[in-house]
């Protein structure tokens, strides 16, 4: 083993080529134990093909040695040769010491290939062999969780949790919280998150979200404030934190949070929209319009933001702004029948009747069964002297709303006036 120790020393001195050369010269006269040690060193040094060559040779000499099989499988996995690894691991039997570990590893490989039922079968075989091993319950839980089978994952997580709270650097309590939350059991999820000591940003975000869904806004605010202190660039948290402040009546804090969020997530249309709504509540009219227009600029199809602008322009009787906004959106290809109806009403109010008529006509096919539209359109046509079109429109209206005696009488008077001419 002297040559092996010398090679290790050379590698520690960063004399990589000398270390490898030393082992290559030694290998032809090494015994089986020494070859095994060299293979382990090769694996540590990332020389997987060289390690594989040695282990294959040893496996031929010792075909029943399970440790050699597992090591070879590990190398195949690292080399992304999953099929070869599966073939080797499937050769292990219940008599082998490495059997349960091999089944768990096989399950992971089959899951990677999308063979979830086969993966579960391997894990259930492992559980039959060792019913009390928490790692197997954890693996079964993770498999179900990754497939979205949250209800199925919970009993396995709980069995593992009662034995060992952290497995493979994963806090099982956090997983349980997420699983319960995904099934709608927010109170149970909340309890597990409260018991968790995990303070990484993703866990804090999920903890805050569970509290949010459980109507514990005081806790969601506290947790998300802590998250922002830890990681100010965690983009997803700002929208929810601002909404939580707003729900708690803390409008100023909500607005400031939304503005901070926009500094780290400058293309978040929902955040621009929320900031605009909050600005309006605080009386910052121009800021409100600017922020919501930014949301629409990011996504012209963002209907909620467009409707906010329209309603507020209406309040201020700013018809030109409505026309400018909706004309621009239609030019961009945003097709919405409500836009034509709104344009028709705006043009009618500024006495641009030809434009109003064109947009009423464009909107008609989408609103020909809408009684409010038909009634409004009918009276508009009367004002424009289009009596026959108005009568046809009112006739359709009365077919849908036959109890409107006022319109029925109005149409009757129209006909009488025509007959008297």
N, C-alpha and C positions, 0 to 999 in steps of 0.2 A: 504493500500500500504506500510505500515511500514515494513512488513516482506520482501517485494521486495527490498526496499532500503537497508535493512540490508544485504540481499544476495549480492547485488551489491557491498557494502562496503567490504564484506568478499572476494569476487572475486578480487577486487582491491588490497587486502592485500595478494593475492596469496593463500588464504585459500579455494581452489577449492571445496574440498569435503564438507566442512561446508556450503558453499554457495549453492551447489546443494541440500544438505540435507534440508536446510532451505526452499527452494522452494518446494521440494517434500512434506514436512509436511504442507505447506501452501495451496497447490493446491486444496485439497478436499473442503475447505471452501471459495475458491476464487470466486468472481463473474466473469461475462463474460469479462468485461474490464480488470480485473486483470489477467485472464487466457491469454488473448491476449498479455498483456505485458510480461508475463512469456514466452510465445511462442517466442516473439521477442528476449528475452534474450537468450533462448535456441539456436536460430538461430545464434545469435552473438557468442555464446560460442561453436558452432560446434556440438551441440547436436540435430542433425537434426531429428532423429527418434522420440525423445521426443517432439520436436516442432510439428512434423507432427501429432502425436497422439492428441495433444491439438487442432490443427487447424481443423482436421477432425471432432472432436466433435463440435466445434463452427460452422462449415459449415453445419452440420445437423440442428442446431438450426436456422441458418441464411442462407438458401440456395441461396438467391439472393444477398448476399454480395460479390461483385466482388473482393474486396481487399483480402479477405480470399482465394479466388480461385487462385489469382495470387501468393500469398505467398506459397500456397501449391504446385503450379506448380514449383516455384523456388526451393523448397525443393526436389521435384522429380528430377528436372534437376541436382541438386547438388549430388543426390544419383544415378545419371545415370539411372534414371527410365523415359526415354524420352516418352515412350508410355503413361504412366500415366499422364505425364505433358500435352501431346497433347490432351488427352481426356478431361482434366479439362479446358484447354484454349479454346477448341472448344465449350464449353458450354456458353462462354461469348457472349453477343449479342451487337448490335449497341447502345442499351440503357445503357450499362454499361460504367462507367467512364474509366475503364481500357481496353476498347475494342481495341483501336488502338495499345496500348502497347502489348496487347495479340497477335494481328495479327503479329506484328513485331517479337515477341518471337516465335510464331508458324513457321514463315518463317525460322528463324534460325534453329529450330529443324528439319524441313523438309529438309533443305539444308544439315544438318549434316547426315541425312539418305539417301542422294543422290536423294531426290525427288525435283529436281530443279523447275520443272514446277508448282508443288503444292506450293512451297515456293514463286515463283513469283506471283502466283494467290493471295496468302494471302497479299502480299505487295501491289498489285494493288487494292485490297479491301480497304486496309488502306489508299491508296492515294485517292481513291474515297471519303472516309469519311473525309479526311483532305488534300486537294490538295496542301496546302502551307507548310506543315510540312517538313523541310529540312532533318530530320532524316529518313523519308520514302524514299525520293529521294536518300539519301546516301545508305540506305539499298539495294535499287534496283540496284544502281550502283555497290555496292560491290558484289552482287549476279552475275551480268553479268560479272564483272571483274574476279571473281574467276572461272567462266566457260570459260574464254578465249574469251568472246564476248565483245571485247574492244570498238568497234564502238558503240555498244548498250549502253555501260556504260557511255560514254562521256556526252550525254545530261543530264543524271541524276546527274552526278558529278557536272556539270556546274551550274545546278539549285541550288544544295545544296551550292556550293562554293560562289555564289552571296549573300547568306543569312548568311552563317556561314563557316569560312575557316577551322576550326578544329572540328571534331566530333569523339567522342570515342577515343581521343588521336591520331587520324589519320589526318595528314595534307592533305586536299583534293587536294591542288595544286600539291603535289607530286604524288598523285594517277593519276591526270589528265596528268601530264607529262609522267608517265609510260604508261597510256592508249594511248596517242597520239604516243608515241615512238613505241608501239606494232603495231600500224596501219601504221607505216612508215612516220608519219608526225613529223619529227625530229625538225623542226624549232619551231612548236607550243610547242612541249615537252620541248625544250630548254628554251622557254620563261617562262613556268611555273616553271621550276627548278630554273631559275634565280631569280624569285620572291619569291622563298621559302627561309625561314630562318632556315630550318631544317639542322642541321650539324651532325646528327648521322652517323656513318660509312657507313651503308647500303645506306642511302640517298646520301651521298657524292659519293659513288661508282657509283650509278645509274646516278647521275648528270654528273659525268665525262664521263660516257659511252655515254650518250646522246650527249654531246659536241663532243665526239670522232666520233660518227656516223654522226654528223652534220658538220664534217670537221673543227671543232673549236679546233684544237689540243692545242692551247695556253691556252684555258680554261680548257680542260681536264687535261693537265699537272698541272696547278695551283691547281685544285680541288683535284687531286689524291696525289699531294705532301702534301696538307693539311690533307688528309685522313691518310697518312702514319705517319704524325706528331702526329695525334690523336691516331692512332692504328697501330703501327709498325708490328703487327702480322696479319693484314688483308691480307691473302694470295693472294686472287684473283687479287688484284690491281697491283702487281708487273709486271706481264706479259704485261698488257695493257699499263702501264706507260712506260716500257722499249720500247715497240713498238712505242708509241707516240714520245718518244725522238728520236728513229731511223728515223721515218718519217720526223722529223724536222731537221735531219742532225746532231743531238747531239749524236754521236755514243759512245763517252766516257761515257756520262751520262747514256745512255741506258745500256751499259755493266755493270757499277757499280750498277745500279738498279736491273738488272737481278741477279747479284751476291748476293746482299742483299736479294732478294726474295728467293734465294735458301737456305739461312740460316734459313728462317722461313717455307719453303715448299720444303723439301729436296727430295721429290719424284715427283716433277713436271717435266715431260718429256719435255713439250713444253718450259718451262723456261730453262732447260738445253740446248735444241736445239738452242733457240734464243741466249743464252749466247755464245754458240759455234760459231754461225754465226757472232756475233758481235766481238768476239775475233779474228776471221779470218780477218775481216775488219780492225782491229787495228794492224794486223801483229803478233798476238800472236798465232803462228801456233800450237805449242804443246798444249797450253791451249785449243785451239779450238777443237783439236782432242779428248782430254780428256773429255771435257764437252759433246760433241755430243755422244761419246761412252757411257757416263753415261746415256744419254737419251735412247740409244738402249738397254742398260742393264736393264733399268726399263721396257721397252716395246720392245721386239725384233721385233714386228710387226709394229714398227713406221717407215713407209716407207720413209717419208720425211727426217728423220735423216739418214737413211741408204744411201739414194741417195746422200745426202750431202757428206758423207764420201767417197763414191765411186768416185764422180766427183772430189773431191780434191785429192784423192789418184791417180787418173788418171793424173791430172795436174802435179803431182810430179813423175809420172811413177813408183809409188810404187805398183807394181803388186802383190808382196807377201802379202801386207796388204789387198788388195782386196780379194785375195784368202782366207786368214785367216778369214776375216770378214764374207764372204758369206758362206764359208764351215761351220763355227760355227752356222750361222743362220739356214742353212738347217738341220744341226744336231739337232737343237732345234725344228725342225718341221715347220719352217717358209717356206711355199711353195709359190714361186713366180717365174714364168717363166723367168722374167728378170734376176733373180739371176743366173740361169743356163747359159743364154746367156752371161752375164758378165764374168762368170767363164770360159766359153769356150774361149772367147777372151783373157782373162788374161793368161790362160794356153798355148794358141797358141803363145802368145808373148814370153813366157819364154821357148818355144820349148818343152813343155810337151804335145806332140801331142795326145797321147792316152787319157789323161785326158780331153783334149780339145774336142776330138771326142765324148767322153761319154756325156759331157755336151751339145754339139750341138744336139746330139740325144735326150737328155732329154727335150731340149727346142723346138724341132721341132714341136711337136703336137700343141703347143700354138702359134707358129709363122709360120705355114705352108702357111698362106695367107699374110705374111708380106714380101714385096719385098726386103727390105734391108737385112733381115735375110737370105732369100733364096739365094740372090746373094752372100752374104758373105760366107754362108755355101757351096755353089756350088764351089767357088774358093778354099775353104779349102779342100774339098774332092778331087779336082784335084791335089793339092799339096801332098795329102796323097796317090795318085795313085788309088783312088776309082772312076774310070772313069764312070762306069755304074751308080753308085749312084749320081755322079755329073750331068750326063746327065739327070737323072730323076728329080733332083732338079732344074736344069736350065729349063727343059721342063715345070715344074709347074710355075716357075718364068715367063716364056714367055707367058704362058696362061693368067697370070694376067697383065703382062707388055709387050704386043706384039710389042710395038713401039721401044723397046730397040734393035736397030740394032747391036750395039757392041756385046752384049751377043749372039744375034742370029747368027752373023757371027762366033763368037768363038765356039759355039756349032757345027756349020756347019763344021768348020775346024777339030774339034774333030772327027766327023763322017768320014770325008775324010781320016784323018790319020789312022783310024781303017780299013777303006776299002782298004787302000793301003798296009796294013800288010798282 
